Amino acid sequence: MCAHQPQCPVTGSPAAHVVAARPEQGWSLLCDGTVVFDDTGELLPDGRMVQPRRVTAAGPAVAA
């Protein structure tokens, strides 16, 4: 998706970096094609969705 060297990491890699951001809309596009939303949800390049992982006051992150 981008031309940086070395090549873009595989989808889901923590090494992917932001290539476009729309904070007013609540999303960022990563170099591996993943769209990350401010609520921690993700839309992967193949169309799969990762549910948001919200942190509660009671403890660890939980899926909504």
C-alpha positions as CSV (number, residue, x, y, z in Angstrom):
1,M,0.0,0.0,0.0
2,C,3.0,2.3,0.5
3,A,6.4,2.5,-1.0
4,H,8.6,2.7,2.1
5,Q,11.6,0.4,2.6
6,P,11.6,-2.2,4.0
7,Q,8.3,-3.4,2.7
8,C,5.1,-2.9,4.7
9,P,4.6,-5.3,7.6
10,V,1.9,-8.0,7.3
11,T,-1.6,-7.0,8.4
12,G,-1.9,-6.9,12.2
13,S,1.7,-6.2,12.8
14,P,2.5,-3.6,15.5
15,A,5.2,-2.2,13.1
16,A,2.6,-0.7,10.7
17,H,2.6,3.1,10.8
18,V,-0.1,5.7,10.1
19,V,-0.3,6.9,6.4
20,A,-3.5,8.9,6.7
21,A,-5.4,10.2,9.8
22,R,-8.8,11.8,10.2
23,P,-9.0,12.5,13.9
24,E,-12.2,14.6,13.5
25,Q,-13.8,11.4,12.1
26,G,-12.1,9.0,14.5
27,W,-10.0,6.8,12.2
28,S,-6.5,6.3,10.9
29,L,-5.2,4.3,7.9
30,L,-2.1,2.2,8.5
31,C,0.5,1.3,5.8
32,D,-0.7,-2.3,5.8
33,G,-4.2,-1.3,4.7
34,T,-5.8,-1.6,8.2
35,V,-8.3,1.1,9.2
36,V,-8.0,1.7,13.0
37,F,-10.8,3.5,14.8
38,D,-10.5,5.6,18.0
39,D,-12.7,3.2,19.9
40,T,-10.0,0.5,19.2
41,G,-12.0,-1.3,16.6
42,E,-10.3,-2.2,13.3
43,L,-11.4,-2.9,9.7
44,L,-8.9,-5.2,8.0
45,P,-8.0,-5.0,4.3
46,D,-9.8,-8.3,3.6
47,G,-13.1,-6.8,5.1
48,R,-12.9,-8.6,8.4
49,M,-13.8,-6.5,11.5
50,V,-12.0,-6.5,14.9
51,Q,-14.4,-5.6,17.7
52,P,-13.5,-2.6,19.9
53,R,-11.6,-3.5,23.1
54,R,-12.8,-1.0,25.7
55,V,-11.2,-0.7,29.1
56,T,-13.6,-0.6,32.0
57,A,-13.0,0.8,35.5
58,A,-13.4,-2.8,36.8
59,G,-10.4,-4.2,35.1
60,P,-8.9,-5.4,31.8
61,A,-10.2,-4.7,28.3
62,V,-13.4,-6.3,27.3
63,A,-15.0,-6.8,23.9
64,A,-18.2,-4.7,23.4
